[in-house]
Amino acid sequence: MPLTVRSTPRPLTSRVLQERLLDVYGAMLTDHQRDACRLHLHEDWSFTELAEHFACTRSGAHDLVRRALAQLEHFEERLGHAAELDRRDRVEAVLRARLATALVSV
């Protein structure tokens, strides 16, 4: 099956991916967006808790996080730093495994 270019961005469905994008691109968000995403993703706050903290409605808190996550995905599509870090992590794991195997056989 041939690879095709996506015309629409892929949705952020994986919480791990969302956290990785926040770690990589979080500094590019506004303080308000970064705090909301950090509390929601890292501290596991609900939208109701976020709404109370930011003095807004639950839907306002949801929209804030949703827009920030969309912005993070946009950064990744344009820059690709998180994908590059993942690739480097995989290469490092392979090299560490080879090194461990080589050290055992010596």
LINWOWO-V871874 format. One record per residue. N is the residue number from 1. RES is the residue in three letters. PHI is phi in degrees with one decimal (* if undefined). OMEGA is omega in whole degrees, -180 to 180 (* if undefined). Layout:
BEGIN
N,RES,PHI,OMEGA
N,RES,PHI,OMEGA
END
This chain:
BEGIN
1,MET,*,-177
2,PRO,-72.9,176
3,LEU,-76.9,179
4,THR,-122.3,177
5,VAL,-82.4,179
6,ARG,-77.4,178
7,SER,-88.7,177
8,THR,-117.7,180
9,PRO,-66.5,178
10,ARG,-73.5,-178
11,PRO,-73.4,175
12,LEU,-79.7,-179
13,THR,-111.7,-176
14,SER,-88.5,179
15,ARG,-62.7,178
16,VAL,-62.9,178
17,LEU,-63.7,179
18,GLN,-62.0,179
19,GLU,-65.4,179
20,ARG,-63.2,179
21,LEU,-63.5,177
22,LEU,-64.4,178
23,ASP,-63.6,-176
24,VAL,-77.7,-171
25,TYR,-111.3,-175
26,GLY,-55.3,-179
27,ALA,-65.4,-179
28,MET,-87.2,177
29,LEU,-84.8,173
30,THR,-70.5,179
31,ASP,-57.8,-179
32,HIS,-62.7,180
33,GLN,-64.6,-178
34,ARG,-62.1,179
35,ASP,-62.9,-180
36,ALA,-62.9,180
37,CYS,-66.5,-180
38,ARG,-61.5,-180
39,LEU,-64.3,-179
40,HIS,-71.1,-175
41,LEU,-85.9,-174
42,HIS,-85.4,-177
43,GLU,-98.9,177
44,ASP,59.7,177
45,TRP,-78.5,175
46,SER,-78.5,178
47,PHE,-66.5,177
48,THR,-65.9,178
49,GLU,-65.1,177
50,LEU,-62.1,-180
51,ALA,-61.7,178
52,GLU,-65.7,-178
53,HIS,-65.3,-177
54,PHE,-94.1,179
55,ALA,54.2,177
56,CYS,-140.3,178
57,THR,-80.5,178
58,ARG,-61.7,179
59,SER,-67.8,176
60,GLY,-65.0,178
61,ALA,-65.7,179
62,HIS,-62.7,179
63,ASP,-62.9,179
64,LEU,-60.7,180
65,VAL,-67.8,-179
66,ARG,-60.5,179
67,ARG,-65.6,179
68,ALA,-65.5,179
69,LEU,-66.1,176
70,ALA,-63.6,178
71,GLN,-65.7,177
72,LEU,-61.6,179
73,GLU,-65.6,177
74,HIS,-60.9,178
75,PHE,-59.2,-179
76,GLU,-66.6,179
77,GLU,-62.7,-178
78,ARG,-79.9,-171
79,LEU,-105.3,176
80,GLY,71.5,-178
81,HIS,-67.2,-179
82,ALA,-65.0,178
83,ALA,-64.8,178
84,GLU,-65.7,177
85,LEU,-64.6,176
86,ASP,-62.0,179
87,ARG,-61.6,179
88,ARG,-66.3,177
89,ASP,-62.3,179
90,ARG,-66.3,178
91,VAL,-62.1,179
92,GLU,-61.3,179
93,ALA,-62.0,178
94,VAL,-64.1,-180
95,LEU,-64.7,178
96,ARG,-65.0,178
97,ALA,-64.8,178
98,ARG,-64.0,180
99,LEU,-64.6,178
100,ALA,-63.0,178
101,THR,-65.3,-180
102,ALA,-65.5,-179
103,LEU,-70.3,178
104,VAL,-69.2,-177
105,SER,-79.6,-180
106,VAL,-81.9,*
END
